[in-house]
Amino acid sequence: MCGIVGYVGPRSAATVVVEGLRRMEYRGYDSAGVAVVADGRISLRKKAGKLANLEAELAAEALPDSRQGLGHTRWATHGAPTDVNAHPHLSYNGRVALVHNGIIENHAALREELEADGVRFVSETDSEAAAHLLGRAVERNPSLLDAMREVCGRLQGAFTLVAFDLAQPGRIVAARRNSPLVVGVGQGEAFVASDVASFIGYTKEAIELGQDQVVEITADSVTALTFTGEPAVVRPYAIAWDLSAAEKGGYDWFMRKEIYEQPKAAADTLLGRIGPDGTLCLDEMRIDPAVLRLADKVIIVACGTAYHAGLIAKYAIEHWTRIPCEVEIASEFRYRDPIVTRTTIVVTISQSGETADTLMAIRHAREQQAPVVAICNTNGSSIPRESDAVLYTRAGPEIGVASTKGFTTQIIACYLLGLYLAQERGLKYGDEIRQIVAELSALPAQMEQVLAKLAEVGDLARELADAPSVLFIGRHVGYPVALEGALKLKEISYLHAEGFAAGELKHGPIALVEPGLPIFAVVPPQGRDQLHDKVISNIQEVRSRGARTIVLAEEGDVEAVPYADHVISLPVVSTLFQPLVAIIPLQFFACEIATLNGHDVDQPRNLAKSVTVE
C-alpha cells in the first residue's frame, strides 16, 4: 500500500521526490522519508506521521542539492510507525538506500541469517532485510541490476523494491512482484513510482512493468530484465490525464471533489461503447464469443466498495442474461474451494488494479481455466494485465481513500458487461441495448441534479453530527447502497454505522432501534417496483419505535413523505439505475459528518487507498 518514488535527472531530487510523495500520500501516511546522493554520501531524512512532519524536518534541515533520490510514504505492516521504522533503510555497509512496498514473508529467516553474519538491524521492519541483502550483493557484483535480481531470488512474498548504490551514482534500480511499479520517461530524466500521479507534472510517457521484472533507470536510459536475466517485455503508454486531475481544484478535500466529478466520470465510462453497427464494444475483450455463449455461471470477486458494486451488478447481470451470478469477497474466495470451471466467467473489480486479494483470486480462477474479465480504473496495472479481458472505468485519478467516483463508474462498467454478455448470448438485440445505454447516458445529467441539492444534506449532517450510531436500510439494489452508505460513514467519520436488508429488520436488527436513532432508507421507485410498499412498511416499523427516518425517494413519491422526518428527493430512474443517484447524498453526508467532527477526510486513520498486501 506504500507510496514509492525514485528520480534521476537534472532537477533537485529532493524537490521531485517530495512532490511525488505528496501526490501519493493516499497510499500510506504512517511515516515518510527521502534519501539522496550528494558529495559522495547518502543523506537521509525520515519522520513518523504524515508527510507534513517530514516537510517540517526538511525545512529545518534541508538535504544537500542532488540529482538522484528516492522516497517513501508508509502504511505500516511490520513494526510500529516510528522514525526508525520509516523508509528508506540503509544497508549495513552504508552503500545502499532502499524503500519497499509489500510484505517479505521470509524476512524472519533472512534476518536470522544476516544477524549470524554480524549484520546489526536497527528497525523492526521486514524491509531492512532486503536493504542488507542488496548491500551485500553489490559488494561482489559490479552490476546493480544483477545485484537486485540476486536479492529478488531470495525473497518470498509481495514486493516493490527501489534502491540505489552509493558506488554507482546516477542509477536507480527497482523490482516488482505482486505490487505496483511504473516507470516515467522524460527528457533527460526518468522516474520509478507506485503510481503515475507522482510524476505526472513532468511527463506523460510511462512504461508498465510486468510481474517478476527488474528495471534500472538513468537520466537517459531504461533497462528492464526478468528476474532470471532475460530482456523483459515492457509496454510504453501515454498517461491520459494531466496534473490538474490530481489536484484539489479549490475543494477542501479530494473526496468532495471526486463526489462532484461523478457525472463526468460516468459519462466518460459510457463514451464510445456503441459501435457503428449498433453493437456494444468493450475495451479489450480477448475472450472468444463462443466461450461467453457457453457460460453457465458468473462469479464477481472484489473487496470493500468494489464488492458493493458487484452486489448491485448481480441484479442486472441475472436480469439481462439469465445466468446465475455469485458475488464473492476476494479475501475469502480461493480459501473456500470455490466451484470454478471453464464455463464460469470470473469478473474482478478493482479501482487500483493492484488489490492483492483480488489478484490472487484471478490467479486461482485462471488455474481452473476460467475466463477472467477485469473491471478497473488503472491502465496497465496488474489485474488487467493478468485477465483475459478488461473494461476500464475511465474515472481518472481517485485520490481520496474513501471511493466515490470509483464506485459509480464500477457499477456502470458492470452494467455494460452485463449488456455485452446478453448481446453475445442473443438475449438482447441492438435496439434494446441502445435504448438501455441511452437511459444510462441520461444518468450524468440526473447525477448533476442530485449534486445541485446537496446543501440540504449538509444541513442534515449538522443536525446529526453528534449521533453515536447511524443505520441504513434498503431492498433489492437499495440494499448494497445501504451497505455502501454505512461503509462510507465508518471509513471517514469513525461512527458506528451498519447497512441492512430492510426485510431482515424483524430477524434481529430492529432490536438496535431506539428513540432518536438516525436511519437512512432507500425507497425503490414508486409504482414500478413491487418492493416499494414493503420498504414503506419497514420505515413505519422503525419510526414507530422512535427512529429518526431519512428517506431517499424519487421525486413525486407522496407515499413515502408521511413516514419521513427528512426526505432526500432523487430523480426518476429505472430501479436498476437508482444506486447511481441514491449513493451521492450518502457519500456527501459521510464527508460532511467527518469534516464537522474534525477528521481528515482524505486520509482516514489506519486506511490506505490501495491494499497491495493480503
C-alpha positions in Angstrom: 0.0 0.0 0.0 3.0 2.3 0.5 3.9 5.0 -2.0 7.3 4.9 -3.6 9.1 7.3 -6.0 12.6 7.4 -7.4 14.2 10.1 -9.6 17.3 10.6 -11.7 17.7 13.8 -13.8 18.7 17.4 -13.9 16.2 18.7 -11.3 16.5 18.9 -7.5 15.9 15.3 -6.5 14.6 16.1 -3.0 12.0 18.5 -4.6 10.8 16.0 -7.2 10.6 13.2 -4.7 8.7 15.1 -2.0 6.3 16.4 -4.6 5.7 12.9 -5.8 5.2 11.6 -2.2 2.6 14.4 -1.7 0.6 13.1 -4.6 0.8 9.5 -3.4 0.3 10.1 0.3 -3.1 8.5 0.0 -1.2 5.2 -0.3 0.1 5.4 3.2 0.7 8.1 5.8 2.1 6.4 8.9 5.6 7.9 8.1 7.6 9.3 5.2 11.2 9.6 4.2 13.6 10.6 1.4 17.2 9.8 0.6 19.6 11.5 -1.9 23.1 11.0 -3.1 25.4 14.1 -2.8 29.1 14.8 -2.1 29.9 11.1 -2.1 27.5 10.1 0.6 23.8 9.3 1.2 21.8 11.9 3.0 18.6 10.8 4.6 15.6 12.3 6.4 12.6 10.3 7.6 9.8 11.0 10.1 6.9 9.3 11.6 3.4 10.6 10.9 2.1 12.4 7.8 4.3 13.9 5.1 3.9 17.3 6.7 6.2 16.1 9.5 8.9 15.2 7.0 8.5 18.5 5.2 8.9 20.4 8.5 12.1 18.4 9.1 13.4 19.3 5.7 12.6 22.9 6.2 14.6 22.9 9.4 17.5 21.0 7.9 17.5 20.8 4.1 19.0 17.9 2.2 22.1 18.7 0.1 21.5 19.5 -3.6 21.3 16.3 -5.6 20.2 14.9 -8.9 19.3 11.4 -7.6 16.9 10.4 -4.9 14.1 8.2 -3.7 11.3 8.4 -1.2 8.5 6.6 0.5 5.2 7.1 2.3 4.5 4.1 4.6 1.4 2.1 5.6 2.8 0.1 8.5 2.8 -3.7 8.4 5.9 -4.8 10.2 6.9 -2.5 13.1 5.2 0.5 14.6 5.0 3.8 12.7 8.1 5.3 14.2 11.0 7.4 12.9 13.4 4.4 12.9 10.9 2.1 11.1 10.3 4.7 8.4 11.8 4.2 5.0 14.3 4.5 3.3 16.5 1.9 5.0 20.3 1.8 4.7 22.4 -1.3 4.3 24.9 -2.3 7.0 27.8 -1.0 4.8 26.3 2.4 4.1 26.2 1.8 0.3 22.6 1.1 -0.3 19.4 3.1 0.4 16.2 1.1 -0.2 12.4 1.5 0.0 9.9 -1.3 -0.1 6.1 -1.8 -0.7 4.6 -5.1 0.3 5.4 -7.9 2.7 8.6 -10.1 2.6 7.2 -13.3 4.0 10.5 -15.0 4.8 12.0 -11.9 6.5 12.5 -13.7 9.8 14.7 -16.4 8.3 16.7 -13.8 6.3 17.1 -11.6 9.4 18.4 -14.6 11.4 20.9 -15.4 8.6 22.1 -11.8 8.3 22.5 -11.4 12.1 24.5 -14.6 12.2 26.9 -13.0 9.7 27.2 -10.0 12.1 24.8 -7.6 10.5 23.0 -5.4 13.0 19.4 -4.5 12.4 18.1 -1.1 13.6 14.4 -1.4 12.8 11.6 -3.8 13.3 10.7 -3.9 9.6 10.8 -6.8 7.1 12.1 -4.3 4.6 15.5 -3.8 6.3 16.5 -7.4 5.4 16.2 -6.5 1.7 18.4 -3.4 2.2 21.2 -5.5 3.9 20.9 -8.3 1.3 21.4 -5.7 -1.5 24.2 -4.1 0.4 26.0 -7.5 0.5 25.2 -8.2 -3.2 26.7 -5.0 -4.6 30.0 -5.8 -2.8 30.5 -8.8 -5.1 28.5 -7.8 -8.2 29.5 -4.9 -10.3 26.0 -4.6 -11.9 23.4 -3.0 -9.7 20.7 -4.6 -11.9 22.1 -8.1 -11.4 22.6 -7.5 -7.7 18.9 -6.6 -7.4 18.0 -9.8 -9.4 20.0 -11.8 -6.9 18.2 -10.3 -4.0 14.8 -10.9 -5.5 15.7 -14.5 -5.9 15.9 -14.7 -2.1 12.6 -13.0 -1.3 9.2 -14.6 -0.8 6.0 -12.6 -0.8 4.8 -9.4 -2.5 7.1 -6.5 -3.0 8.2 -3.5 -4.9 11.8 -2.5 -4.2 13.5 0.7 -5.3 17.2 1.3 -4.4 20.4 3.0 -5.3 24.1 2.2 -4.6 26.4 5.0 -3.5 29.2 3.4 -5.5 27.2 3.5 -8.7 25.9 7.1 -8.9 23.3 8.2 -11.5 21.4 4.8 -11.4 18.3 3.7 -9.6 17.1 0.1 -9.7 13.6 -1.2 -9.0 11.9 -4.6 -8.9 8.3 -5.8 -8.7 6.4 -8.9 -7.7 2.6 -8.7 -6.9 3.0 -5.0 -6.2 2.7 -1.9 -8.4 5.6 -0.2 -10.2 5.7 2.1 -13.2 8.5 4.0 -15.0 8.2 7.5 -16.2 10.4 8.7 -19.1 11.1 12.4 -19.5 13.6 14.5 -21.5 16.9 13.7 -19.9 15.2 12.3 -16.7 13.5 9.2 -15.5 11.2 8.2 -12.7 10.1 5.0 -10.9 7.0 5.0 -8.8 4.0 3.2 -7.4 1.6 5.5 -9.3 1.9 7.8 -12.3 0.4 10.6 -10.2 3.9 11.1 -8.6 5.5 12.2 -11.9 2.5 13.5 -14.0 3.8 17.0 -13.6 6.9 16.2 -15.5 6.0 13.6 -18.2 3.1 11.7 -19.6 5.2 9.0 -21.1 5.2 5.8 -19.0 6.3 2.2 -19.1 4.4 -0.6 -17.4 6.5 -3.4 -15.9 5.4 -7.0 -15.8 5.4 -9.5 -13.0 8.9 -10.5 -11.7 10.8 -7.8 -13.6 13.7 -5.5 -12.6 14.4 -2.2 -14.1 17.4 0.2 -14.0 16.9 3.9 -14.8 19.4 6.6 -15.6 18.7 10.1 -16.9 19.0 8.8 -20.4 18.1 5.1 -20.3 15.7 2.4 -19.1 16.8 -1.2 -19.0 14.4 -4.0 -17.9 15.1 -7.7 -17.3 13.2 -10.6 -15.9 14.2 -12.0 -12.5 16.0 -14.7 -14.4 18.0 -12.3 -16.5 16.3 -12.3 -19.9 15.3 -9.0 -21.6 11.9 -8.1 -20.3 8.9 -7.3 -22.5 7.5 -3.9 -21.4 4.8 -1.7 -22.8 5.1 2.1 -23.2 1.9 4.1 -22.9 0.8 7.7 -22.7 -1.0 8.9 -19.5 -4.4 10.1 -20.4 -4.9 12.7 -17.7 -3.0 15.8 -16.6 -1.7 17.3 -13.4 -4.9 19.3 -12.7 -6.8 16.0 -12.3 -4.5 15.1 -9.4 -5.0 18.5 -7.6 -7.9 19.5 -5.4 -9.1 22.3 -7.7 -10.4 24.6 -4.9 -12.2 21.9 -2.9 -11.3 21.3 0.7 -11.0 17.5 0.2 -10.2 15.3 -2.7 -13.2 13.2 -1.7 -15.5 16.2 -2.1 -14.0 17.0 -5.5 -14.4 13.4 -6.6 -18.1 13.3 -5.5 -18.7 16.3 -7.8 -16.7 14.7 -10.6 -19.1 11.7 -10.8 -21.3 12.9 -13.7 -18.2 13.4 -15.9 -16.7 10.2 -14.8 -19.9 8.3 -15.5 -20.1 9.9 -19.0 -16.5 9.0 -19.7 -17.2 5.4 -18.8 -20.0 5.3 -21.3 -18.2 7.2 -24.1 -17.9 5.3 -27.4 -19.3 2.0 -26.2 -21.8 1.6 -29.1 -20.2 0.7 -32.4 -21.2 1.9 -35.9 -23.3 -1.2 -36.3 -25.2 -0.7 -33.1 -23.3 -3.4 -31.1 -21.7 -2.8 -27.8 -17.9 -2.6 -27.7 -15.7 -3.2 -24.7 -12.0 -2.1 -24.3 -10.1 -5.3 -24.6 -12.4 -8.3 -24.9 -9.9 -11.1 -25.7 -12.4 -13.9 -24.9 -14.0 -15.9 -27.8 -17.7 -15.1 -28.0 -18.3 -18.9 -28.1 -16.9 -19.1 -24.6 -19.3 -16.5 -23.4 -22.2 -18.2 -25.0 -21.4 -21.5 -23.2 -21.0 -19.8 -19.8 -23.3 -21.2 -17.1 -22.2 -19.0 -14.1 -20.7 -15.6 -13.4 -18.7 -15.0 -10.2 -17.9 -11.5 -9.3 -14.8 -11.1 -7.0 -14.0 -7.8 -5.2 -13.2 -6.1 -1.9 -14.8 -3.3 0.0 -16.6 -0.7 -2.1 -15.9 -2.7 -5.2 -17.7 -5.7 -3.6 -20.8 -3.5 -3.1 -20.6 -2.5 -6.8 -20.6 -6.3 -7.5 -23.6 -6.9 -5.4 -25.5 -4.3 -7.5 -24.2 -5.8 -10.7 -25.6 -9.2 -9.8 -29.2 -7.9 -10.1 -28.5 -6.5 -13.6 -26.5 -9.4 -14.9 -29.0 -12.0 -13.9 -31.9 -9.9 -15.1 -30.4 -9.3 -18.6 -28.5 -12.6 -19.2 -30.4 -15.2 -17.1 -27.0 -16.5 -16.0 -26.7 -17.3 -12.2 -24.3 -14.7 -10.7 -22.5 -15.0 -7.4 -20.6 -12.2 -5.6 -17.6 -13.1 -3.5 -15.3 -11.3 -1.1 -11.9 -11.7 -2.7 -10.1 -12.4 0.5 -12.4 -15.4 1.1 -12.7 -16.7 -2.5 -9.9 -19.1 -3.0 -9.8 -20.4 0.5 -13.2 -22.0 0.4 -12.5 -24.2 -2.5 -15.0 -22.5 -4.9 -16.5 -24.3 -7.8 -14.9 -22.7 -10.8 -14.8 -24.3 -14.3 -14.1 -23.4 -17.9 -17.8 -22.4 -18.2 -17.5 -19.9 -15.3 -16.9 -16.3 -16.1 -15.0 -14.7 -13.3 -15.3 -10.9 -13.1 -12.9 -9.0 -10.9 -13.5 -5.3 -9.8 -10.6 -3.2 -8.5 -10.1 0.6 -8.7 -6.3 0.4 -8.5 -5.8 -2.9 -10.4 -3.3 -3.9 -7.7 -5.6 -5.2 -4.9 -3.7 -8.2 -3.6 -6.6 -10.4 -2.6 -8.3 -9.8 -6.0 -5.1 -10.5 -7.8 -4.7 -13.9 -6.0 -8.4 -14.7 -6.9 -7.6 -14.1 -10.6 -4.7 -16.5 -10.5 -6.8 -19.1 -8.8 -9.5 -18.7 -11.4 -7.0 -19.0 -14.3 -5.6 -22.1 -12.8 -9.1 -23.6 -13.1 -9.0 -22.3 -16.8 -11.9 -20.0 -16.2 -12.1 -16.8 -18.4 -11.4 -13.7 -16.3 -12.8 -10.2 -17.1 -11.3 -7.2 -15.1 -13.2 -4.0 -14.4 -10.5 -1.5 -13.4 -9.6 2.2 -13.4 -5.9 2.0 -13.8 -4.4 1.3 -17.2 -1.6 -1.2 -17.3 -2.0 -2.4 -13.7 -1.5 -6.0 -12.6 -5.2 -7.1 -12.6 -6.0 -6.0 -16.2 -2.7 -7.5 -17.4 -3.4 -10.9 -15.9 -7.0 -11.0 -17.1 -8.4 -12.3 -20.4 -10.4 -9.1 -20.9 -10.6 -5.7 -19.4 -13.2 -2.9 -19.2 -11.7 0.3 -18.0 -13.9 2.7 -15.9 -12.0 5.9 -17.1 -12.8 7.6 -13.8 -9.5 9.5 -13.7 -7.3 9.6 -10.6 -9.2 9.0 -7.4 -7.1 10.3 -4.5 -9.5 10.2 -1.6 -9.2 6.9 0.3 -13.0 6.5 0.5 -14.0 5.6 -3.0 -16.8 7.7 -4.6 -16.5 8.1 -8.4 -14.7 4.7 -8.4 -17.9 3.1 -7.1 -20.3 4.7 -9.5 -18.2 4.0 -12.6 -17.7 0.4 -11.5 -21.4 0.0 -11.4 -21.8 1.4 -14.9 -18.9 -0.8 -16.2 -20.7 -3.8 -14.7 -23.9 -2.9 -16.4 -22.0 -2.6 -19.8 -20.5 -6.0 -19.2 -24.0 -7.5 -18.4 -25.4 -6.0 -21.6 -22.4 -7.3 -23.6 -23.0 -10.8 -22.3 -26.7 -10.5 -23.2 -25.7 -9.3 -26.7 -23.3 -12.2 -27.3 -25.8 -14.8 -26.0 -28.5 -13.4 -28.3 -30.8 -12.2 -25.4 -30.6 -8.5 -26.2 -30.8 -7.0 -29.7 -29.0 -3.9 -30.9 -32.1 -1.6 -30.5 -32.7 -2.9 -26.9 -29.1 -2.3 -25.9 -29.1 1.2 -27.5 -32.2 2.0 -25.5 -30.7 0.9 -22.2 -27.4 2.7 -23.0 -29.4 5.8 -23.8 -31.0 5.6 -20.4 -27.6 5.2 -18.8 -26.3 8.1 -20.8 -29.0 10.3 -19.3 -27.7 9.5 -15.8 -24.8 12.0 -15.7 -27.4 14.8 -16.0 -29.5 13.2 -13.3 -26.5 12.9 -11.1 -25.9 16.6 -11.6 -29.5 17.2 -10.3 -28.6 15.4 -7.1 -25.4 17.4 -6.7 -27.3 20.6 -7.1 -29.4 19.8 -4.0 -26.7 18.6 -1.6 -27.0 21.8 0.6 -29.9 20.2 2.4 -27.8 17.1 3.1 -25.2 19.4 4.6 -27.8 20.9 6.9 -28.9 17.4 7.9 -25.3 16.4 8.7 -25.0 19.4 11.1 -28.1 18.2 12.9 -26.8 14.7 13.2 -23.1 15.4 13.8 -23.3 14.1 17.4 -25.1 10.9 16.6 -23.3 7.9 18.1 -24.7 5.5 15.5 -26.5 5.5 12.1 -28.3 2.7 10.3 -29.0 2.3 6.6 -31.7 0.1 5.1 -32.8 -0.9 1.6 -34.1 -3.7 -0.6 -33.1 -5.1 -4.0 -30.3 -2.8 -5.4 -31.1 -0.5 -2.4 -29.5 -3.0 0.0 -26.0 -2.7 -1.4 -26.5 1.1 -1.5 -27.2 0.8 2.3 -24.1 -1.2 2.8 -22.0 1.3 0.9 -23.6 4.3 2.7 -22.7 2.7 6.0 -19.1 1.9 4.9 -18.5 5.5 3.8 -19.6 6.8 7.2 -17.4 4.2 9.0 -14.4 4.9 6.9 -14.0 8.6 7.4 -16.1 9.6 10.4 -15.4 6.6 12.7 -19.0 6.4 13.7 -20.8 3.1 14.2 -22.8 2.5 11.0 -24.5 -0.6 9.7 -26.4 -1.4 6.5 -29.2 -3.9 6.5 -31.6 -5.5 4.0 -34.8 -3.9 5.1 -36.7 -7.2 5.0 -34.3 -8.6 7.6 -35.1 -6.0 10.3 -37.5 -8.2 12.1 -35.0 -11.0 12.2 -32.8 -9.2 14.7 -31.5 -5.7 13.6 -34.7 -3.9 14.8 -33.5 -4.5 18.3 -31.0 -1.8 17.7 -33.7 0.8 17.1 -34.2 3.3 19.9 -35.6 6.9 20.1 -33.6 9.3 18.0 -31.6 6.8 16.1 -31.0 8.1 12.5 -32.0 5.5 9.9 -31.5 6.2 6.2 -33.9 4.3 4.0 -33.5 3.8 0.2 -37.0 3.5 -1.3 -37.4 1.7 -4.6 -39.2 3.6 -7.4 -42.9 4.1 -6.8 -45.4 2.2 -9.0 -42.7 0.4 -10.9 -41.2 -1.8 -8.2 -43.1 -4.4 -6.1 -40.8 -3.7 -3.1 -41.8 0.0 -2.8 -44.7 -0.6 -0.4 -42.7 -3.1 1.6 -39.9 -0.6 2.2 -42.5 2.0 3.3 -43.8 -0.6 5.8 -40.2 -1.1 7.1 -39.9 2.7 7.5 -43.1 2.7 9.5 -41.8 -0.1 11.7 -38.6 1.7 12.7 -40.4 5.1 13.0 -43.0 3.7 15.4 -40.1 2.7 17.7 -38.7 6.3 17.8 -36.1 6.2 14.9 -35.4 9.4 13.0 -36.1 8.4 9.4 -34.2 10.0 6.5 -35.9 8.7 3.3 -34.3 8.7 -0.1 -37.2 8.5 -2.5 -37.8 9.6 -6.1 -39.5 12.9 -6.8 -43.2 12.7 -6.5 -43.3 9.8 -4.2 -46.1 11.0 -1.9 -46.5 7.7 -0.1 -43.0 8.0 1.5 -43.4 11.5 2.8 -45.7 10.9 5.8 -43.2 8.5 7.3 -40.1 10.6 6.8 -38.6 13.0 9.2 -36.4 14.2 6.3 -36.8 13.5 2.6 -34.0 13.4 0.1 -35.5 13.6 -3.4 -34.0 11.6 -6.2 -34.5 11.9 -9.9 -36.9 9.4 -11.5 -34.8 6.5 -12.9 -35.2 2.8 -13.5 -34.9 0.5 -10.5 -31.5 -1.0 -11.6 -30.1 2.5 -12.1 -31.2 4.1 -8.8 -28.0 3.3 -7.0 -26.1 5.8 -9.2 -28.2 8.7 -7.9 -29.0 7.3 -4.4 -25.4 6.9 -3.3 -24.4 10.5 -3.9 -26.2 12.0 -0.9 -24.8 9.2 1.3 -21.3 9.9 0.2 -21.7 13.6 0.8 -23.3 13.0 4.2 -20.3 11.0 5.3 -17.9 13.7 4.0 -19.8 16.4 5.9 -20.0 14.4 9.2 -16.3 13.7 9.1 -15.5 17.3 8.4 -17.7 18.6 11.2 -16.1 16.2 13.6 -12.6 17.4 12.6 -11.4 14.3 10.9 -9.0 14.1 7.9 -11.5 13.0 5.2 -8.9 12.1 2.6 -6.6 10.1 4.9 -8.7 8.3 7.5 -6.9 6.5 10.3 -5.5 3.1 9.6 -6.5 3.1 6.0 -4.7 3.4 2.7 -6.1 3.7 -0.8 -4.7 0.6 -2.4 -4.5 -2.7 -0.4 -1.5 -4.4 -2.1 -0.8 -7.0 0.6 -3.0 -9.9 1.7 
